[in-house]
Amino acid sequence: MIKKIIYGFLIAFATVMVLLLVFISLIIRNVVEKNSKEWIGRSVSIDKLDLNYFTGTAKVAGFKLYEPDDATNFVSFDTLIIDTEPYQLFRNELVMERLYLKGLEVNVVMYDSAYNFDDMLKFYESNADNTDSLESNKEPLHFQLSNLELNGALVNIHDAVIDKDLEMHDLDFFIPYIGWNQDKDSEAGLKFNFKNGGYFQSKINVDPQKGDFDAEIILKELDISGYDDFISKYMDLGSFEGRTDLNISLEGNTNSPEKLIASGRFNIHDFKLQDYNEKPLIGIKRMEGNLKKADVANMQFVLDTLKFTEPYVYFEMHDSTNNFNEMMDRAFPHKADSNTTVVHETAPDSTSQKLYYALNNLIIEHGIVDFMDATTEEPFEYHLSEIEMATDSITSQSSWVEMHSNMLLNERGKLIAKLGVNPSNPMELDLDYTITDFMLSDLNIYSRHYMGFPILYGDMYYKGHTIVKQGQLASENKLVIHNVELGNKGGGLYNLPIKFALFLLKDKDGVVTLDVPVRGDLKDPKVSVGKIVWNTFKNLIVKAVAAPAKLLSGLLGTDPDQIKAIEYDFKDTVLTENKKNQLDLLLQLEQKKPGLEIELVYFNDASLEKSEIALQEAGKVFNEKHQKDYLQDKAGFEEFVRAQIQSDTLSSVMDACRVMIDDLVLDSIANEFHRIRLDGISGYLIDANDSTEIAVVNSKPEAPKNLGSKPIFEIKYGMKEELMP
């Protein structure tokens, strides 16, 4: 009987224990759901909880952690499986053979500087005193964690300020093993996809004994489009799009994280950046970089290659700024700070590591630059394409770097350049460049805006050598311009005789060859390269027009003085061989320079010449009466003249002669001299070429150039009326 009672009790106890083990999962689930808000500050719901007490396995399905409203999901997951060895807890050791989490979803909400989980942080902080009261002198719990796996997780970050989501989905994570006093390497891997495209993947190996680790981080085909809304919270950078790849290797030690060394590759594809007006600024078809080493502890950074394929830049110039400056000012606005903090410079630490950087190869292929100048009445646009550039190695220790470049100018001209520069001092450089097949009509807008002349056609060859040393600019430039023709003048900021200057500068083949030296002090803040070049150009034009004979003499191979003026002495009317030779040169010039207008303008101070004539006529009278040469007997001649006019008050003999000789006689002789000279010049020209258009012109008596002038035919040059604007 007693035996039956014992058997019955054991059966009943076993039945109760089985029922308790069966229903305890339901009991625990209900307790957790009922008390979760008290325990963790948020409500929790669980669809299913299974516990296997014999295998130490727990399964949780349909878990949800709510927001404070008890309705919106904060954290949820589909399945959690934990496989442990519970008996190991008696040895103060946690052994977990598997942790598997599937379908995790986390929804983070940002409210400016606050987050939707701030209340939970405050809840735990308020209960921190309870944990502080626990004994801390116990031996820490040892652990062995194996097969930690996250599968198909989703993390969504919602920015409530801009109402945008940043989503990372299909997030996978796996760690084979982590243990206390572990003597084997630990491996961990993480992978997830981005909503806009691309994925993140990482793998890390750790030596638990030494702390050495190596890691690989891969970012593949990340589409950055749409993230501009997040960036706009901190800077107004405009919209951008593109894709990026990243493959970085990290090596270091957990005991010295500051000694981390990185290397790897990075790429950007189809990148475009637009300003706030949705105008393009920068584009890159592909940028490839190869990071050889980044050693922060030793301040060493080495890029093996940086290559840009089909980069694009749009540069728009305004009166006092440009589109890039405007973008930077908008992105980083200057804020007035009345409480200015004075920063005192300290002497550099002699023990600090010196920075070393190196870029072994910088390459640009098929680059494009679109330039727009909005400072002119009509916007000036120019297109640079097929830009190629390569450089020497650039390091922090380089004292000189050379780079070579070539490009197309508006799809036609070609530029080849070599630039040498001191990286530590950009005011020291050496630049050689050659431009061929440059179409001058491309500069039509500038020509009309500044000088009022449209460029109809023409092409240019340009070779230059520029040196800047200690801020001093020295540039030698050779320009060869073919077949340049200008249209009619209309407006223009400057009234420069550019059309006539170009006409004069052309040789017999219509080619303009110019050697233009440019000099300037770039250290002077009032000096700019643009002003130096403009002043040089302006002076060149003015000098060309002011001294046309110097340019035209090159066509004849003669002294410029020979075609500047034909000079006579007073009372001289003889057309000498030298004067005839001068006229012959003008006739040749007329033939060699079609369209050239040549004018011989006669100047003479008639009063001075009449005085000379009066002296000569009075001398004749003296010679006849005294049979002496008045030039030999100056004293007798002077006495004679003064006696003739019965006056000693005149200051000079010549003045006395003017009184002595009748004005009618002087006018008659002077007019005859004048006629002979004019007729002699005109007659010779017509006899030599009856179709000549060289004009012989008598100046007006009141012309200022007549005063004090000996008889002279000043040769003036111009363009024929049909060629002038």
C-alpha positions in Angstrom: 0.0 0.0 0.0 2.7 2.4 1.0 4.6 1.4 -2.1 1.6 2.2 -4.2 1.3 5.6 -2.5 4.9 6.4 -3.2 4.5 5.3 -6.8 1.4 7.4 -7.1 3.1 10.4 -5.6 6.1 10.1 -7.9 3.7 9.8 -10.9 1.8 12.8 -9.7 4.9 14.8 -9.1 6.3 13.8 -12.5 3.0 14.8 -14.1 3.0 18.1 -12.4 6.7 18.8 -13.4 5.9 17.8 -17.0 2.9 20.1 -17.0 5.0 22.9 -15.4 7.8 22.5 -17.9 5.2 22.5 -20.7 3.5 25.6 -19.6 6.3 27.5 -18.0 7.2 29.1 -21.5 3.7 30.5 -21.6 4.0 31.7 -18.0 7.3 33.4 -18.7 6.0 35.0 -21.9 3.0 36.4 -20.0 5.2 37.7 -17.1 7.6 39.4 -19.5 4.8 41.0 -21.4 3.0 42.2 -18.2 6.1 43.6 -16.5 8.3 44.8 -19.4 7.3 48.4 -19.0 8.4 48.3 -15.4 11.6 46.5 -16.1 12.8 48.3 -19.3 10.5 51.3 -19.7 8.8 49.9 -22.9 6.1 47.5 -23.7 7.0 44.1 -25.2 4.9 41.4 -27.0 6.0 37.9 -27.9 4.1 35.6 -30.2 5.8 32.4 -29.1 8.4 31.3 -26.5 9.8 27.7 -26.5 12.3 26.4 -23.9 14.0 23.0 -24.1 15.4 22.3 -20.7 17.3 19.2 -21.7 19.2 20.8 -24.6 19.3 24.3 -23.2 17.7 25.7 -26.3 15.3 28.7 -26.3 13.3 29.9 -29.2 11.5 33.3 -29.4 9.2 34.1 -32.3 7.3 37.3 -33.2 9.1 39.6 -30.7 8.1 43.3 -30.6 9.5 46.2 -28.6 7.2 49.2 -28.9 7.5 53.0 -28.8 6.1 54.8 -25.7 2.7 54.9 -27.5 2.6 51.0 -27.1 1.6 50.7 -30.7 4.5 51.7 -33.0 7.3 49.1 -33.4 10.8 50.2 -32.3 12.6 46.8 -32.4 11.2 43.5 -33.7 12.4 40.2 -35.0 10.9 37.1 -36.5 13.0 34.4 -34.8 15.6 34.2 -32.0 17.3 30.8 -31.3 19.7 30.5 -28.3 21.4 27.1 -27.7 23.3 27.0 -24.4 24.9 24.5 -22.0 23.2 25.6 -18.8 25.1 23.1 -16.5 28.3 25.1 -17.3 26.9 28.0 -15.3 27.8 26.0 -12.1 31.4 26.4 -13.2 30.9 30.2 -13.5 31.1 29.9 -17.3 28.5 30.8 -19.9 28.6 28.5 -22.9 26.5 29.4 -25.9 26.8 27.1 -28.9 24.5 29.1 -31.1 22.8 32.5 -31.3 20.6 33.0 -34.3 18.6 36.1 -35.0 16.4 36.4 -38.1 14.3 39.2 -39.4 15.5 41.9 -37.0 14.0 45.3 -37.7 15.1 48.5 -35.9 13.4 51.8 -36.5 15.4 54.8 -35.3 13.9 58.3 -35.4 16.0 61.4 -35.2 14.5 64.7 -34.0 17.2 67.2 -34.7 19.6 66.3 -31.8 17.2 63.9 -30.0 16.3 60.2 -30.7 13.3 58.0 -30.1 15.3 55.8 -27.7 16.3 58.7 -25.4 13.6 57.7 -22.9 15.1 54.3 -22.5 18.6 55.7 -21.8 17.1 57.9 -19.1 15.3 54.9 -17.7 18.5 52.9 -17.4 20.4 55.9 -15.9 17.7 56.2 -13.2 18.3 52.6 -12.2 22.1 52.8 -12.3 22.3 53.0 -8.5 20.8 49.5 -8.2 23.6 48.1 -10.3 26.2 50.0 -8.4 25.2 48.3 -5.2 26.0 44.9 -6.5 29.2 43.3 -5.4 32.0 44.0 -7.9 34.7 41.8 -6.3 33.3 38.5 -7.7 35.3 36.7 -10.2 34.0 37.7 -13.7 31.9 35.3 -15.6 33.9 33.3 -18.2 32.2 32.8 -21.5 32.4 30.9 -24.8 30.2 32.1 -27.6 29.9 30.2 -30.8 28.1 30.7 -34.1 26.7 34.2 -33.5 24.5 34.9 -36.6 22.3 37.8 -37.7 20.2 37.1 -40.8 18.1 39.4 -42.9 18.1 42.4 -40.6 16.7 45.8 -41.4 17.8 49.1 -39.8 15.8 52.2 -40.8 16.9 55.6 -39.7 14.2 58.2 -40.1 15.1 61.9 -40.0 11.9 63.6 -38.8 13.3 67.1 -39.6 13.5 66.4 -43.3 11.1 63.4 -43.4 13.7 61.2 -45.1 14.7 57.5 -44.5 18.1 56.0 -44.5 17.6 52.2 -44.8 20.0 49.3 -44.5 18.4 46.0 -45.3 19.4 42.3 -45.7 21.9 42.9 -42.9 23.9 39.7 -42.2 26.4 39.1 -39.4 28.4 36.0 -38.4 31.0 35.4 -35.7 32.2 31.8 -35.4 33.6 32.0 -31.9 34.4 34.5 -29.1 35.7 33.3 -25.7 37.2 34.3 -22.4 40.9 33.4 -22.4 40.5 32.3 -26.0 43.6 30.9 -27.6 42.3 30.6 -31.2 41.8 33.4 -33.7 38.3 34.8 -33.7 36.6 35.6 -37.0 33.6 37.9 -37.6 31.7 38.9 -40.7 29.0 41.5 -41.4 27.1 42.2 -44.5 24.0 44.3 -45.4 22.4 46.0 -48.4 21.4 49.6 -48.8 18.0 50.7 -49.9 19.3 52.7 -52.8 21.6 50.0 -54.0 25.0 48.5 -53.1 26.1 46.6 -50.0 28.5 46.7 -47.0 30.6 43.8 -46.0 33.3 43.3 -43.5 35.5 40.5 -42.1 37.8 40.7 -39.1 40.3 38.2 -37.6 41.6 38.7 -34.1 44.3 37.0 -32.1 42.9 37.0 -28.6 46.3 36.5 -27.0 48.4 39.1 -28.7 45.6 41.4 -29.7 46.7 41.5 -33.3 43.9 41.9 -35.8 43.3 42.4 -39.5 40.1 43.4 -41.1 38.7 44.0 -44.5 35.9 46.5 -45.2 34.1 46.4 -48.5 31.6 48.9 -49.8 30.3 47.9 -53.2 28.2 50.0 -55.6 26.8 52.3 -53.0 24.3 54.7 -54.6 24.7 58.0 -52.8 21.8 59.6 -54.6 19.2 60.9 -52.1 21.7 61.4 -49.2 21.9 65.1 -50.1 18.9 65.8 -47.9 20.8 64.5 -44.9 23.9 66.6 -45.8 21.7 69.7 -46.3 21.0 69.7 -42.5 24.6 70.6 -42.0 25.6 72.4 -45.2 23.8 73.7 -48.3 25.9 71.8 -50.7 23.3 71.2 -53.5 22.2 67.9 -54.9 24.6 65.0 -55.8 24.5 61.5 -57.2 26.8 58.7 -58.0 28.1 55.3 -56.9 31.1 54.4 -54.8 33.2 51.3 -54.1 35.6 50.9 -51.2 37.9 48.0 -50.3 40.0 48.8 -47.3 42.4 46.5 -45.3 43.1 47.4 -41.7 46.0 46.0 -39.5 46.6 46.8 -35.9 46.5 45.7 -32.3 43.6 46.0 -29.9 46.0 47.1 -27.2 47.3 50.0 -29.3 44.4 51.1 -31.6 46.2 54.4 -32.4 48.7 52.4 -34.4 46.2 51.3 -37.0 47.5 51.0 -40.6 45.1 51.1 -43.5 45.5 50.4 -47.2 43.2 49.6 -50.1 41.3 50.9 -53.1 38.4 53.3 -53.5 36.4 54.3 -56.6 33.7 56.8 -57.5 31.5 56.3 -60.5 29.1 58.7 -62.3 29.4 61.4 -59.7 27.6 64.7 -60.3 27.3 67.7 -58.0 24.8 70.5 -58.7 24.6 73.9 -57.0 21.5 75.3 -55.3 20.3 76.5 -58.8 20.6 73.0 -60.1 23.5 74.0 -62.3 26.3 71.4 -62.7 29.5 72.0 -60.8 31.5 68.9 -60.8 31.2 65.5 -62.5 33.4 62.4 -62.6 32.8 59.4 -64.8 35.2 57.4 -62.7 37.8 58.2 -60.0 40.1 55.5 -58.9 42.4 55.7 -55.9 45.0 53.2 -54.5 45.9 53.9 -50.9 49.3 52.3 -50.3 49.5 53.1 -46.7 47.9 55.3 -44.1 49.8 55.2 -40.8 48.3 57.7 -38.4 50.6 57.0 -35.6 53.7 57.8 -37.7 51.9 60.5 -39.8 52.6 58.7 -43.0 50.1 58.8 -45.9 51.0 57.3 -49.3 48.6 57.2 -52.3 50.0 55.1 -55.1 47.6 56.2 -57.8 44.8 58.8 -58.1 43.2 58.6 -61.5 40.3 60.7 -62.8 38.5 59.6 -66.0 36.2 62.1 -67.7 36.2 64.6 -64.9 33.9 67.6 -65.5 34.1 71.1 -64.1 31.7 74.0 -64.8 33.2 77.4 -63.8 31.1 80.5 -64.0 32.7 83.9 -63.3 30.8 86.9 -62.0 31.8 90.5 -61.3 33.4 89.9 -57.9 33.0 86.2 -57.3 32.4 82.8 -59.1 30.1 79.9 -58.7 32.5 77.9 -56.6 33.0 80.7 -54.1 29.2 81.2 -54.0 28.7 77.5 -53.3 31.3 77.6 -50.4 29.8 80.7 -49.0 26.4 79.2 -49.0 27.6 75.8 -47.7 29.8 77.4 -44.9 28.2 80.8 -44.1 30.4 83.2 -42.2 28.8 83.9 -38.9 29.7 87.1 -37.1 31.1 86.3 -33.6 31.2 89.2 -31.2 32.9 87.0 -28.6 36.1 86.5 -30.5 38.5 84.2 -28.8 42.1 85.1 -29.0 44.1 82.0 -29.9 47.7 82.1 -28.7 50.1 80.3 -30.9 52.3 77.8 -29.1 55.7 76.6 -30.1 55.6 73.3 -32.0 56.4 70.2 -30.0 59.9 69.1 -31.1 58.9 65.5 -30.3 55.8 65.5 -32.5 55.9 63.3 -35.6 56.5 65.1 -38.9 53.9 64.6 -41.5 54.9 62.7 -44.6 52.6 62.4 -47.6 53.2 61.1 -51.1 51.1 60.8 -54.3 53.0 58.6 -56.7 50.8 59.1 -59.8 48.2 61.7 -60.6 46.4 61.1 -63.9 43.5 62.9 -65.6 42.0 61.4 -68.8 39.4 62.9 -71.1 38.7 65.9 -68.8 36.2 68.6 -69.6 35.9 72.2 -68.4 33.1 74.5 -69.4 33.9 78.1 -68.7 31.3 80.9 -68.6 32.1 84.6 -68.1 29.0 86.5 -67.0 30.8 89.8 -66.6 30.4 90.7 -70.3 27.2 92.0 -71.9 26.7 88.8 -73.7 27.9 85.8 -71.6 31.1 84.3 -72.9 31.3 80.5 -73.0 34.3 78.3 -73.8 34.7 74.6 -73.9 37.9 72.7 -73.0 37.9 69.0 -73.7 40.1 65.9 -74.0 42.1 67.2 -71.0 45.0 64.9 -70.3 47.4 65.4 -67.4 50.1 63.4 -65.7 52.5 64.4 -62.9 55.7 63.3 -61.3 55.5 61.8 -57.8 54.4 64.5 -55.3 55.7 64.1 -51.7 56.0 66.3 -48.7 59.7 66.3 -49.4 59.5 67.4 -53.0 61.2 70.6 -53.9 60.0 70.6 -57.5 57.2 68.8 -59.3 56.5 68.6 -63.0 53.3 67.9 -64.7 52.4 67.6 -68.4 49.0 68.4 -69.9 47.3 68.8 -73.3 43.7 69.6 -74.3 41.4 70.7 -77.1 40.2 74.3 -77.2 36.6 74.7 -78.3 36.9 71.4 -80.2 39.5 72.9 -82.6 42.6 74.4 -81.0 45.2 72.3 -79.2 47.2 73.2 -76.1 50.3 71.4 -74.9 51.8 72.5 -71.6 54.5 71.6 -69.1 54.4 73.0 -65.6 57.1 72.9 -63.0 56.2 74.1 -59.5 57.5 74.2 -56.0 54.8 72.5 -53.9 55.8 74.5 -50.8 55.8 77.8 -52.6 53.4 78.2 -55.6 55.0 81.6 -56.3 57.9 79.6 -57.9 57.0 78.0 -61.1 58.2 77.4 -64.7 55.5 77.1 -67.4 56.0 76.2 -71.1 52.9 76.1 -73.3 52.1 75.9 -77.0 48.7 76.6 -78.6 48.0 75.7 -82.2 44.9 76.1 -84.5 43.3 78.5 -82.0 40.3 80.2 -83.7 40.2 83.9 -82.9 36.5 84.1 -83.6 36.0 82.1 -80.3 37.0 85.4 -78.6 34.3 87.4 -80.5 32.3 88.3 -77.4 35.4 89.6 -75.5 36.6 91.5 -78.6 33.2 93.2 -79.0 32.7 93.9 -75.3 36.1 95.5 -74.6 37.2 96.9 -78.0 34.0 97.1 -80.0 35.3 95.0 -82.9 33.9 91.6 -83.9 36.5 89.1 -85.1 35.3 87.7 -88.4 38.0 85.0 -88.8 41.6 84.2 -88.1 43.6 81.5 -86.3 46.6 81.8 -84.0 49.7 80.0 -83.0 50.9 80.9 -79.5 54.1 79.8 -77.7 55.0 81.0 -74.2 57.5 80.5 -71.5 56.7 81.9 -68.1 58.8 82.0 -65.0 57.7 83.1 -61.5 60.5 83.4 -59.0 60.3 85.1 -55.7 57.0 86.6 -56.8 58.5 88.2 -60.0 56.7 87.3 -63.2 58.7 87.1 -66.4 56.9 85.8 -69.4 58.1 85.6 -73.1 55.3 85.1 -75.5 55.3 84.6 -79.3 52.1 85.0 -81.2 51.7 84.2 -84.9 48.2 85.2 -86.2 47.0 84.1 -89.7 44.3 85.8 -91.8 42.8 87.9 -89.0 40.0 90.2 -90.1 37.9 92.4 -87.9 34.3 93.7 -88.5 33.1 97.2 -88.1 33.4 98.9 -84.7 30.4 99.3 -82.5 30.7 100.3 -78.9 33.3 98.7 -76.7 34.7 99.7 -73.3 38.0 100.8 -74.7 38.7 102.9 -77.8 41.8 101.2 -79.0 42.9 101.3 -82.7 43.1 97.6 -82.8 42.0 97.3 -86.4 44.6 99.6 -87.7 47.3 98.1 -85.4 46.6 94.6 -86.8 46.7 96.0 -90.3 50.1 97.5 -89.7 51.4 94.3 -88.0 50.6 92.1 -90.9 53.5 91.1 -93.2 53.2 90.6 -96.9 51.6 87.3 -96.4 49.0 88.6 -94.0 50.7 87.1 -91.0 51.0 89.0 -87.7 54.1 88.0 -85.7 54.4 89.4 -82.2 57.0 89.0 -79.4 55.3 90.1 -76.2 57.3 90.2 -73.0 55.3 90.4 -69.9 56.7 91.5 -66.5 55.2 92.1 -63.1 55.5 91.9 -59.3 52.9 89.3 -58.1 53.7 90.1 -54.5 52.1 93.5 -54.9 48.4 93.0 -53.8 47.3 95.7 -56.3 48.8 93.7 -59.2 47.0 90.9 -60.9 48.1 88.7 -63.8 45.0 89.8 -65.8 45.9 93.5 -65.5 49.5 92.9 -66.4 48.6 91.1 -69.6 46.0 93.7 -70.5 48.3 96.6 -70.0 51.0 94.8 -72.0 48.5 94.2 -74.9 47.2 97.8 -74.7 50.7 99.3 -74.8 51.6 97.1 -77.8 48.6 98.4 -79.8 49.3 102.0 -78.9 52.9 101.7 -79.8 52.2 100.0 -83.1 49.8 102.8 -84.2 52.1 105.6 -82.8 55.1 104.4 -84.8 53.8 102.7 -88.0 57.0 103.4 -89.9 58.9 101.0 -87.7 56.5 98.2 -88.6 56.1 99.0 -92.3 59.9 99.4 -92.8 60.1 95.6 -92.3 58.2 95.1 -95.6 60.9 97.1 -97.4 64.0 96.1 -95.5 64.9 99.8 -94.9 65.6 102.2 -92.1 62.2 103.4 -90.5 63.5 107.0 -90.8 63.4 106.7 -94.6 59.6 106.4 -94.6 58.8 108.7 -91.7 59.3 112.2 -93.3 60.9 114.0 -96.3 62.8 117.0 -94.9 64.0 120.3 -96.6 66.0 123.2 -95.3 64.7 126.7 -95.5 65.1 128.1 -99.1 65.8 124.5 -100.3 63.6 123.2 -103.1 65.8 120.6 -104.7 64.3 117.1 -105.0 67.6 115.2 -104.3 68.3 111.6 -105.1 67.8 110.7 -101.5 64.3 112.3 -101.5 63.5 110.5 -104.7 64.6 107.2 -103.1 62.2 107.9 -100.2 59.4 108.5 -102.6 60.3 105.2 -104.4 60.0 103.4 -101.1 56.6 104.8 -100.6 55.5 103.7 -104.0 56.8 100.2 -103.2 55.0 100.2 -99.9 51.8 101.1 -101.6 52.1 98.0 -103.8 53.1 95.7 -101.1 50.5 96.8 -98.6 47.2 97.0 -100.4 44.7 99.0 -98.5 47.3 101.2 -96.9 46.6 104.9 -97.2 49.7 107.1 -97.5 49.6 110.8 -97.1 52.4 113.4 -97.2 51.4 116.4 -95.2 53.4 119.5 -95.7 54.4 121.6 -92.7 56.5 124.7 -92.7 56.9 127.8 -90.5 56.4 130.4 -93.2 57.4 133.2 -91.0 60.8 131.6 -90.2 61.4 130.9 -93.8 60.5 134.5 -94.8 63.1 135.7 -92.3 65.7 133.5 -94.0 64.6 134.8 -97.4 64.8 138.4 -96.1 68.3 137.8 -94.9 69.3 136.3 -98.2 67.7 139.1 -100.2 69.3 141.8 -98.1 72.6 140.0 -98.5 72.2 140.3 -102.3 71.7 144.0 -102.1 74.8 144.3 -99.9 76.9 142.2 -102.2 75.9 144.4 -105.2 76.7 147.7 -103.5 79.8 146.7 -101.7 81.1 143.9 -103.9 81.5 141.9 -100.7 80.0 138.6 -99.5 77.6 139.4 -96.6 78.4 136.1 -95.1 82.1 137.0 -94.9 81.6 140.6 -93.7 79.1 140.2 -91.0 79.9 143.4 -89.2 79.8 145.5 -92.4 76.5 143.8 -93.4 74.8 144.5 -90.1 75.9 148.1 -90.3 74.6 148.3 -93.8 71.2 146.8 -92.9 70.6 149.1 -89.9 71.6 152.1 -92.0 69.0 151.1 -94.6 66.2 151.0 -92.1 67.7 153.9 -90.0 67.1 152.1 -86.7 69.2 150.5 -84.0 66.4 149.3 -81.9 65.8 145.9 -83.5 67.5 143.1 -81.6 68.8 141.1 -84.5 70.0 141.5 -88.0 67.3 139.1 -89.3 64.6 141.3 -87.8 66.2 144.3 -89.5 66.2 142.4 -92.8 62.5 141.7 -92.5 61.9 145.5 -92.2 64.3 146.2 -95.1 62.8 143.8 -97.6 59.2 144.4 -98.8 56.7 141.8 -97.6 55.3 141.4 -101.1 58.7 140.2 -102.3 59.0 137.8 -99.3 55.5 136.4 -99.9 56.2 135.9 -103.6 59.5 134.0 -103.0 58.1 132.0 -100.1 55.0 130.9 -102.1 57.2 129.9 -105.0 59.4 127.7 -102.7 56.2 126.2 -101.4 54.9 125.5 -104.9 58.1 124.0 -106.1 58.3 121.6 -103.2 54.7 120.4 -103.5 54.8 120.2 -107.3 58.1 118.4 -107.2 56.9 115.7 -104.8 53.5 115.3 -106.5 55.0 115.3 -110.0 57.6 112.7 -109.2 55.0 110.3 -107.7 52.7 110.7 -110.8 55.6 110.3 -113.2 56.7 107.1 -111.4 53.2 105.7 -111.2 50.3 107.6 -112.7 47.8 105.4 -110.8 49.3 106.1 -107.4 46.9 107.1 -104.6 49.6 108.6 -102.4 48.2 112.1 -101.5 50.3 115.2 -101.1 48.5 117.6 -98.8 49.3 121.1 -97.6 48.6 121.6 -93.9 46.4 124.4 -92.7 48.4 127.6 -91.8 47.0 127.5 -88.3 48.2 123.9 -87.7 50.3 123.8 -84.5 52.9 121.6 -86.2 53.8 124.5 -88.5 55.3 126.5 -85.7 59.0 126.3 -85.5 59.1 123.7 -88.3 61.5 123.6 -91.3 59.8 122.5 -94.5 58.9 118.9 -94.1 56.6 116.3 -95.6 55.4 114.2 -92.7 54.3 110.8 -93.9 51.1 109.6 -92.3 49.7 106.1 -92.6 46.1 104.9 -92.3 43.7 102.4 -93.7 41.6 103.2 -96.8 38.1 104.2 -96.1 36.5 101.0 -97.3 38.6 99.1 -94.8 37.9 101.3 -91.8 35.0 100.7 -89.5 
